[in-house]
């Protein structure tokens, strides 16, 4: 379960693109969801978007993580 937290800005779309490409590369079945509701974003205690949440854990916020980092976050979550 992967959530991209943000208002739909360019950085948020960039994170979503990276995540979807990495999920495709890894060939895993993942639910990728955009969360644009600020109240829901605040529930994750993310003060700066974009935020990236994998299996309920915030792994990145306030910047666009590199593809390498996105891959690492997803692989780590997939092992647990």
GROMACS elastic network, one bead per residue, 0.5 to 0.9 nm:
[ bonds ]
;  ai    aj funct       b0    kb
    1    30     6  0.58166   500
    1    32     6  0.63977   500
    1    33     6  0.79512   500
    1    53     6  0.81230   500
    1    54     6  0.58521   500
    1    55     6  0.50394   500
    1    56     6  0.76269   500
    2    19     6  0.84411   500
    2    30     6  0.69194   500
    2    31     6  0.59556   500
    2    33     6  0.62279   500
    2    34     6  0.86381   500
    2    52     6  0.73255   500
    2    53     6  0.56576   500
    2    55     6  0.63020   500
    2    56     6  0.80137   500
    2    74     6  0.86967   500
    3    16     6  0.87544   500
    3    31     6  0.81594   500
    3    32     6  0.57776   500
    3    34     6  0.57016   500
    3    35     6  0.65512   500
    3    51     6  0.79931   500
    3    52     6  0.59084   500
    3    54     6  0.64704   500
    3    55     6  0.83842   500
    3    56     6  0.83883   500
    4    12     6  0.70118   500
    4    13     6  0.87032   500
    4    15     6  0.71896   500
    4    16     6  0.64143   500
    4    19     6  0.88131   500
    4    32     6  0.75612   500
    4    33     6  0.62417   500
    4    35     6  0.59658   500
    4    36     6  0.84039   500
    4    49     6  0.89104   500
    4    50     6  0.68545   500
    4    51     6  0.57191   500
    4    53     6  0.64580   500
    4    54     6  0.89414   500
    5     8     6  0.85965   500
    5    12     6  0.73209   500
    5    33     6  0.86534   500
    5    34     6  0.61651   500
    5    36     6  0.62102   500
    5    37     6  0.84257   500
    5    38     6  0.86521   500
    5    40     6  0.86438   500
    5    41     6  0.60040   500
    5    46     6  0.82813   500
    5    49     6  0.63903   500
    5    50     6  0.55047   500
    5    52     6  0.61531   500
    5    53     6  0.75782   500
    5    61     6  0.85283   500
    6     9     6  0.70662   500
    6    11     6  0.86207   500
    6    12     6  0.57316   500
    6    13     6  0.87748   500
    6    34     6  0.74209   500
    6    35     6  0.62375   500
    6    36     6  0.51649   500
    6    37     6  0.79405   500
    6    38     6  0.78657   500
    6    41     6  0.73918   500
    6    48     6  0.85224   500
    6    49     6  0.52426   500
    6    51     6  0.65518   500
    7    12     6  0.71666   500
    7    34     6  0.88484   500
    7    35     6  0.77416   500
    7    37     6  0.75742   500
    7    38     6  0.79056   500
    7    49     6  0.78231   500
    7    50     6  0.80333   500
    8    11     6  0.79053   500
    8    12     6  0.55211   500
    8    13     6  0.62150   500
    8    34     6  0.82954   500
    8    35     6  0.88752   500
    8    36     6  0.68914   500
    8    50     6  0.87524   500
    9    12     6  0.51850   500
    9    13     6  0.63186   500
    9    14     6  0.86565   500
    9    49     6  0.89642   500
    9    50     6  0.82936   500
   10    13     6  0.51401   500
   10    14     6  0.61458   500
   10    15     6  0.87641   500
   11    15     6  0.63001   500
   11    16     6  0.86586   500
   11    49     6  0.81945   500
   11    50     6  0.64442   500
   11    63     6  0.73723   500
   11    64     6  0.62031   500
   12    15     6  0.52021   500
   12    16     6  0.62983   500
   12    17     6  0.86908   500
   12    34     6  0.88463   500
   12    49     6  0.72609   500
   12    50     6  0.50498   500
   12    51     6  0.78419   500
   12    63     6  0.88174   500
   12    64     6  0.76355   500
   13    17     6  0.61031   500
   13    18     6  0.86372   500
   13    50     6  0.87708   500
   14    17     6  0.50946   500
   14    18     6  0.62402   500
   14    19     6  0.86145   500
   14    64     6  0.69601   500
   15    18     6  0.51458   500
   15    19     6  0.60984   500
   15    20     6  0.85923   500
   15    50     6  0.73748   500
   15    51     6  0.84695   500
   15    52     6  0.78097   500
   15    63     6  0.87120   500
   15    64     6  0.57435   500
   15    65     6  0.71303   500
   15    66     6  0.87821   500
   15    67     6  0.88986   500
   15    70     6  0.86634   500
   16    19     6  0.51294   500
   16    20     6  0.61211   500
   16    21     6  0.85578   500
   16    32     6  0.80875   500
   16    33     6  0.86900   500
   16    34     6  0.79238   500
   16    52     6  0.88954   500
   17    20     6  0.52725   500
   17    21     6  0.61490   500
   17    22     6  0.86259   500
   18    21     6  0.52195   500
   18    22     6  0.61436   500
   18    23     6  0.85771   500
   18    64     6  0.89768   500
   18    65     6  0.85682   500
   18    66     6  0.80304   500
   18    67     6  0.60007   500
   18    70     6  0.72536   500
   18    71     6  0.89224   500
   19    22     6  0.52136   500
   19    23     6  0.60911   500
   19    24     6  0.85849   500
   19    32     6  0.79787   500
   19    67     6  0.78225   500
   19    70     6  0.64885   500
   19    71     6  0.79174   500
   19    74     6  0.86010   500
   20    23     6  0.51082   500
   20    24     6  0.61783   500
   20    25     6  0.86134   500
   20    32     6  0.74240   500
   21    24     6  0.51000   500
   21    25     6  0.61252   500
   21    26     6  0.86450   500
   21    67     6  0.87860   500
   22    26     6  0.60789   500
   22    27     6  0.83855   500
   22    67     6  0.73095   500
   22    68     6  0.89642   500
   22    70     6  0.72666   500
   22    71     6  0.59958   500
   22    74     6  0.82970   500
   23    26     6  0.52248   500
   23    27     6  0.60249   500
   23    28     6  0.57600   500
   23    29     6  0.74814   500
   23    30     6  0.69902   500
   23    71     6  0.80991   500
   23    74     6  0.79549   500
   24    28     6  0.67834   500
   24    29     6  0.85585   500
   25    28     6  0.81077   500
   26    71     6  0.84030   500
   26    75     6  0.85769   500
   28    78     6  0.88221   500
   35    38     6  0.81429   500
   35    40     6  0.72041   500
   35    41     6  0.68598   500
   36    39     6  0.88207   500
   36    40     6  0.77945   500
   36    41     6  0.72269   500
   37    40     6  0.53924   500
   37    41     6  0.62723   500
   37    42     6  0.87521   500
   38    42     6  0.60501   500
   38    43     6  0.86407   500
   39    42     6  0.51458   500
   39    43     6  0.64806   500
   40    43     6  0.50937   500
   40    44     6  0.71550   500
   41    44     6  0.55758   500
   41    45     6  0.69955   500
   41    46     6  0.63038   500
   41    47     6  0.83714   500
   41    49     6  0.87346   500
   41    51     6  0.83228   500
   42    46     6  0.57572   500
   42    47     6  0.71455   500
   43    46     6  0.77127   500
   44    47     6  0.88441   500
   44    53     6  0.84955   500
   44    56     6  0.85072   500
   44    57     6  0.83272   500
   44    58     6  0.71311   500
   45    58     6  0.88060   500
   46    49     6  0.69714   500
   46    50     6  0.86014   500
   46    51     6  0.66958   500
   46    58     6  0.80431   500
   46    61     6  0.66074   500
   46    62     6  0.81973   500
   47    51     6  0.88363   500
   47    61     6  0.78942   500
   47    62     6  0.76980   500
   48    51     6  0.72111   500
   48    61     6  0.60822   500
   48    63     6  0.81062   500
   49    52     6  0.86479   500
   49    61     6  0.57606   500
   49    63     6  0.70381   500
   50    60     6  0.79887   500
   50    61     6  0.55710   500
   50    62     6  0.53754   500
   50    63     6  0.61091   500
   50    64     6  0.69690   500
   51    58     6  0.70869   500
   51    59     6  0.77737   500
   51    60     6  0.55457   500
   51    62     6  0.63798   500
   51    63     6  0.76741   500
   51    64     6  0.84766   500
   52    57     6  0.83582   500
   52    58     6  0.58416   500
   52    59     6  0.57903   500
   52    60     6  0.51086   500
   52    61     6  0.62931   500
   52    65     6  0.88765   500
   52    70     6  0.89551   500
   53    56     6  0.58460   500
   53    57     6  0.52300   500
   53    59     6  0.57773   500
   53    60     6  0.72419   500
   53    61     6  0.88730   500
   54    57     6  0.53426   500
   54    58     6  0.65381   500
   54    59     6  0.68627   500
   54    73     6  0.76780   500
   54    74     6  0.72016   500
   54    77     6  0.69302   500
   55    58     6  0.85432   500
   55    77     6  0.71240   500
   58    61     6  0.74375   500
   59    70     6  0.89896   500
   59    73     6  0.69994   500
   60    63     6  0.73750   500
   60    64     6  0.81464   500
   60    65     6  0.70702   500
   61    64     6  0.78612   500
   61    65     6  0.85108   500
   65    68     6  0.80308   500
   65    69     6  0.59832   500
   65    70     6  0.63210   500
   66    69     6  0.51429   500
   66    70     6  0.62497   500
   66    71     6  0.85877   500
   67    70     6  0.50210   500
   67    71     6  0.60857   500
   67    72     6  0.85530   500
   68    71     6  0.51716   500
   68    72     6  0.62247   500
   68    73     6  0.87577   500
   69    73     6  0.61385   500
   69    74     6  0.86041   500
   70    73     6  0.51602   500
   70    74     6  0.62267   500
   70    75     6  0.85530   500
   71    74     6  0.52417   500
   71    75     6  0.60224   500
   71    76     6  0.85041   500
   72    75     6  0.51565   500
   72    76     6  0.60306   500
   72    77     6  0.85542   500
   73    76     6  0.52643   500
   73    77     6  0.62300   500
   73    78     6  0.85701   500
   74    77     6  0.51385   500
   74    78     6  0.59936   500
   74    79     6  0.87113   500
   75    79     6  0.63255   500
   76    79     6  0.53269   500
   76    80     6  0.68712   500
   77    80     6  0.54739   500
